[in-house]
């Protein structure tokens, strides 16, 4: 669970342009039910923009498609964003990270570049005495074209950002099958690994893979939903049970790289290598656990 006050930057600092943020002039967002993966467009060359609420995070909190996260929203502006998302935007908003960049090397000043935007769907909301717990699911990457408003919360015009797919279906299907088998092997090992009592019964990798394979009908523009191969390429990028800080740091670097990659096959191959490393790591932990139990 993540508490979100996000006082590290004010919305007004997010626009590096000297122009002030203008009221929205884009067309209203249009929603339609998604179709099966076979009917999804594989290339998005000319997509109309949609205006959505934007929720900023620091660079070490990238969210990838298929991933879940629980937020604790309690500041008034973010509760207003939640209300807007729930009742006017069909339970959608954009999760994005801010990458600090230097403006002037001599002054030491810095600004922020908006990067790694991910359309998210709100899956569950639990009202608390102070604020609310919000469970979200990453759907697909987006590009933020411009900021529309800063108060009371950020909104922006976004378009879908999907991979180019210059590969055959057979080539992609082979890699998808390979990563699915690797993820199932990892999941079996994780279940055997003694985990903390508070650990989830379902592993995060299994949850992401299941969602990617059986993406529910979503009340959003179908062009925002990546094809199956692209979704599965992200599903592997989840922490395994009992991850150390160094292992979580490695995962963070993998997620940053995955969000930058524009070729599905490249990401699949990179993710397969990451899963195989985790299989070896968890197997080693199981061996140590077995030895400890004999002592």
C-alpha positions in Angstrom: 0.0 0.0 0.0 1.2 3.5 -0.8 0.3 6.7 1.0 -0.1 9.5 -1.5 0.3 13.1 -0.6 2.9 13.8 -3.3 4.1 17.0 -1.7 7.4 16.6 -3.5 6.2 18.8 -6.3 3.3 21.2 -6.9 1.3 21.0 -10.1 2.5 24.4 -11.2 6.1 23.2 -11.4 5.2 20.5 -13.9 5.1 22.7 -16.9 8.5 23.6 -18.2 7.1 25.9 -20.8 6.6 29.6 -20.0 3.1 29.4 -21.2 0.4 29.1 -18.6 -1.8 26.0 -18.5 -5.0 26.7 -20.5 -8.5 25.4 -20.0 -9.3 22.2 -21.8 -10.2 22.7 -25.5 -10.0 19.0 -26.5 -13.0 17.0 -27.6 -14.8 15.0 -24.9 -13.4 11.6 -24.2 -15.2 8.7 -26.0 -15.4 5.3 -24.5 -16.4 1.9 -26.0 -16.2 -1.7 -24.9 -12.9 -3.4 -25.8 -12.9 -6.4 -28.2 -10.8 -9.5 -28.1 -7.0 -9.4 -28.6 -7.4 -10.6 -32.2 -9.5 -7.5 -33.0 -7.2 -5.0 -31.4 -5.3 -2.6 -33.7 -1.6 -3.5 -33.8 -0.4 -0.1 -34.9 -1.7 3.2 -33.6 -0.6 5.8 -36.2 -3.3 8.4 -35.7 -5.2 8.2 -32.4 -7.4 11.0 -31.1 -6.4 12.5 -27.7 -8.4 12.1 -24.5 -8.3 14.4 -21.5 -7.8 12.5 -18.2 -6.8 13.3 -14.6 -3.0 12.9 -14.0 -1.5 11.6 -10.8 2.3 12.2 -10.5 4.9 10.0 -8.8 8.7 10.1 -8.3 10.9 8.3 -10.7 11.3 5.2 -8.5 7.6 4.4 -8.7 7.0 3.5 -12.3 3.8 1.5 -12.9 3.8 -0.9 -15.9 0.8 -2.4 -17.8 -0.8 -5.4 -16.0 0.6 -4.3 -12.6 -1.5 -3.6 -9.6 -0.9 -1.0 -6.8 -2.8 0.1 -3.8 -2.8 3.9 -3.0 -3.9 5.7 0.1 -5.3 9.0 -1.1 -6.0 11.6 1.6 -5.2 15.1 0.3 -8.2 17.1 -0.8 -6.9 17.6 -4.4 -6.3 13.8 -4.9 -9.7 12.9 -3.4 -11.1 15.4 -6.0 -9.1 13.6 -8.7 -10.5 10.3 -7.4 -14.1 11.6 -7.6 -13.6 12.9 -11.1 -12.1 9.6 -12.2 -14.9 7.5 -10.7 -17.9 9.5 -11.8 -16.9 11.3 -15.0 -14.0 9.3 -16.5 -15.3 5.8 -16.3 -12.9 4.8 -13.4 -9.7 5.8 -15.4 -6.8 8.2 -14.8 -3.1 8.4 -15.7 -0.3 7.4 -13.4 3.0 9.0 -14.5 6.4 9.7 -13.1 8.4 12.9 -12.9 12.0 12.8 -13.9 14.0 15.7 -12.5 16.1 17.4 -15.1 18.6 20.3 -14.8 17.6 23.6 -16.3 20.7 25.6 -15.5 23.9 24.0 -14.5 25.2 27.1 -12.8 22.1 27.9 -10.8 21.5 24.4 -9.6 17.8 24.7 -10.4 15.8 21.8 -11.7 12.5 21.1 -13.3 10.6 17.9 -14.1 10.0 16.0 -17.3 6.8 14.0 -17.4 7.7 10.4 -18.4 6.3 6.8 -18.3 2.6 7.5 -18.3 0.3 4.5 -17.8 -3.4 4.5 -18.1 -4.9 2.9 -15.0 -8.3 1.5 -14.1 -9.7 1.8 -10.6 -10.5 -1.8 -9.5 -11.6 -1.1 -5.9 -12.1 1.8 -3.5 -12.3 1.4 0.2 -13.4 4.5 2.2 -11.4 5.2 5.3 -11.8 7.6 8.2 -9.2 9.7 6.5 -9.1 9.4 2.7 -9.5 6.2 0.8 -7.6 3.0 -0.3 -7.6 2.8 -4.0 -6.6 -0.4 -5.9 -5.5 0.4 -9.5 -4.4 -1.7 -12.5 -2.1 -0.6 -15.2 -3.7 -0.9 -18.6 -1.3 0.5 -21.2 1.3 3.2 -21.8 0.3 6.7 -22.8 2.0 9.8 -24.1 1.1 13.1 -22.4 0.7 15.6 -25.1 0.1 18.6 -22.9 -1.2 19.7 -19.5 -4.7 21.1 -19.6 -5.2 22.3 -16.0 -3.2 22.4 -12.8 -5.9 23.1 -10.2 -7.5 21.5 -8.2 -5.5 18.6 -9.8 -3.6 18.0 -13.0 -5.4 16.9 -16.2 -3.8 16.4 -19.6 -4.4 15.3 -23.1 -3.0 11.8 -23.7 -2.8 9.3 -26.6 -2.1 5.6 -26.5 1.6 4.6 -26.9 1.9 1.0 -28.3 4.8 -1.0 -29.6 5.7 -1.2 -33.3 5.4 -4.9 -34.2 7.6 -5.7 -37.2 7.5 -9.4 -36.3 5.3 -12.3 -37.4 2.6 -13.7 -35.2 4.5 -17.0 -35.1 7.7 -15.4 -33.8 5.8 -13.5 -31.1 3.6 -16.4 -30.1 6.7 -18.6 -29.6 8.2 -16.0 -27.2 4.9 -15.5 -25.4 4.6 -19.2 -24.8 8.1 -19.3 -23.5 7.6 -16.5 -21.0 4.2 -18.0 -19.8 6.0 -21.3 -19.1 8.8 -19.5 -17.3 6.3 -17.5 -15.2 4.4 -20.6 -14.2 7.6 -22.3 -13.1 8.5 -19.2 -11.1 5.0 -19.1 -9.5 5.3 -22.8 -8.4 8.7 -22.0 -6.8 7.3 -18.9 -5.1 4.4 -20.9 -3.6 6.9 -23.4 -2.1 9.1 -20.6 -0.7 8.3 -19.8 2.9 6.8 -16.2 2.7 5.9 -13.8 5.5 2.5 -14.3 7.0 1.2 -11.1 5.5 2.2 -12.1 2.0 -0.6 -12.5 -0.6 -1.8 -16.0 -1.3 -1.6 -15.2 -5.0 1.8 -14.2 -6.3 2.0 -10.8 -8.1 3.4 -12.4 -11.3 0.5 -14.9 -11.4 -2.0 -12.1 -10.9 -0.5 -10.0 -13.8 -0.2 -12.9 -16.1 -3.8 -14.0 -15.5 -5.1 -10.5 -16.1 -3.0 -10.2 -19.3 -4.4 -13.4 -20.7 -8.0 -12.7 -19.7 -8.2 -8.9 -19.9 -11.8 -8.0 -18.9 -14.0 -5.8 -21.0 -13.0 -2.3 -20.2 -15.1 0.8 -20.7 -12.4 2.7 -22.5 -11.2 3.4 -26.1 -9.9 0.1 -27.4 -6.8 1.7 -28.8 -5.4 2.2 -25.3 -5.3 -1.6 -24.6 -2.1 -3.3 -25.8 -2.2 -6.6 -27.7 -1.7 -9.8 -25.8 2.1 -10.2 -26.6 2.8 -6.6 -25.3 0.8 -7.1 -22.1 2.6 -10.4 -21.4 6.0 -8.8 -21.9 5.2 -6.5 -19.0 3.6 -9.2 -16.7 7.0 -10.6 -15.7 8.1 -7.3 -14.1 6.7 -8.0 -10.6 8.6 -8.5 -7.3 8.9 -12.1 -6.2 8.2 -13.2 -2.6 10.8 -12.0 -0.1 12.6 -9.7 -2.5 15.5 -7.8 -0.9 16.2 -4.1 -1.5 18.8 -4.8 -4.1 16.5 -7.2 -5.9 13.7 -4.5 -5.9 16.2 -2.0 -7.3 17.1 -4.4 -10.1 13.4 -4.7 -10.9 13.0 -0.9 -10.9 15.7 -0.6 -13.5 14.0 -3.4 -15.6 10.7 -1.6 -15.5 12.3 1.7 -16.6 13.9 -0.1 -19.5 10.7 -1.9 -20.4 8.7 1.3 -20.6 11.3 2.7 -23.0 11.4 -0.3 -25.3 9.2 0.1 -28.4 9.7 -3.5 -29.8 7.6 -6.2 -28.2 10.0 -9.0 -29.1 12.9 -7.1 -27.5 10.9 -6.7 -24.3 9.8 -10.3 -24.3 13.4 -11.5 -24.6 14.5 -9.1 -21.9 11.7 -10.2 -19.5 12.4 -13.9 -20.1 16.0 -13.3 -19.0 14.7 -11.5 -15.9 12.3 -14.4 -15.0 15.0 -17.0 -15.5 17.3 -15.1 -13.1 14.4 -15.0 -10.6 13.8 -18.8 -11.0 17.5 -19.4 -10.1 17.3 -17.0 -7.2 14.1 -18.5 -5.7 15.5 -22.0 -6.2 18.6 -21.0 -4.2 16.4 -19.5 -1.4 14.4 -22.8 -1.3 17.6 -24.8 -1.0 18.8 -22.6 1.9 15.3 -22.8 3.5 15.5 -26.6 3.2 18.9 -26.7 4.9 17.7 -24.5 7.7 14.7 -26.7 8.4 17.0 -29.7 8.9 19.1 -27.9 11.5 
